[in-house]
Amino acid sequence: MLIIADILVLGGACWVLACCLFLLRTNNSLDRLHYVSCATMIGPWPIALAVVLDGGGQGGAGPWMSALLVALIFTLAGPTITYISAHAPARAEQPRKAEEVAR
């Protein structure tokens, strides 16, 4: 089981690293948000699964439950933060457009 856990950790880390490397290649901020959201959606799950398979290195339900909870929080919060970040510039422009129409 430890070899499978090692492969899962390596796979999750390589996925996040690949997403970070693609950040360097993009010029658009929306494309950068896309790669960050890929890293937060997919990257934590192999690592959390590795902790579940390994048992957290000790007995009890604490480590693997914490790992799954962290992966779930990343999965749920990642798209929400990406959505808010992507729409922030559009929201900042709306009051200016209303002021321009009023003039």
N, C-alpha and C positions, 0 to 999 in steps of 0.2 A: 504493500500500500504506500510505502514511503516514496517509491520511485514514481508512482502515479501522482502523488501529491507534489513532488518536485517538478514534474513535467507541467502540472497545472499552474504552479506558481511561476515557472519560467514562461509559460504561454501567456498568462495574464500580464506579466511584466513586459514581455515583448510587444503585446498588443498596445499597452499604454505608451511604450517607447515609440512605436511606429506612429501612433497618433500625434505624439509630440514632434516627431521629425517632419510629419506632413504640415505641422503648424509653421515650420520654417519656410516651406515652399509656397504657401498661399499669400496672396496680397490683399485679399478681401477680408474684412472683419467677419462677415457672415460665414465665409468658408472656414475661418478659424473656429468660430462657434460650433460648426458642424463637427470638426475633428475633436474638439473638447468634449462634445456630447457623446461621441462614439467612445471615447476613453472612459467616461463615467458610466456609460450604460453597460458596456461589455467587459471592461477590464476587471472590475471587482469580483465578478462571479466565479471565474476559475480559481482565484485566490481564496475566496470564501469556501468553495468546494474542497480545495486542498486542506483547509483547516478542519472542515468536517471529516474528511477521510483520515486525517492524521489524529483527530481527536483533540487538537489543541495542545498536544504534548503532555496533557495531564488528564486525570479522570474528571468526571462531572460534565454537566451540560453547559457550563458557562462559556468556554471559548468558542465552541461552534455556534452557539446561539448568538453570541456577540458578532461573529463574523458574518452570519447570515443577515443580522439586523443592519450592520454597516453596509453590506452590499445592497440591501433593499432601500436604505436611505439614499445611497448614491443613485440608484435606479429611479427612484421617485423624485428626488430633488434635482437631478441633473437636467432633465427636460424642462422643468419649471424655471430654473435659473436661466437656461438657454433661451427660452421663450421671452422671458422678461428682458434679458439683455439684448435680444434681437429687436424688440419693439421699443426700446428706450429712445433711440434716435428719432423714430417716427413720432413718438409722443412729445418729444422736446420741440419738434417743428410745428405741431398743431397750434399752440398759442400764437406763434409768430404769424402763421397764415391768417388766423382770425384777426389779428391786429392790422395786417396789410389790407384785408378786405374792408375793415372799418374806415381806413383812411381814404 
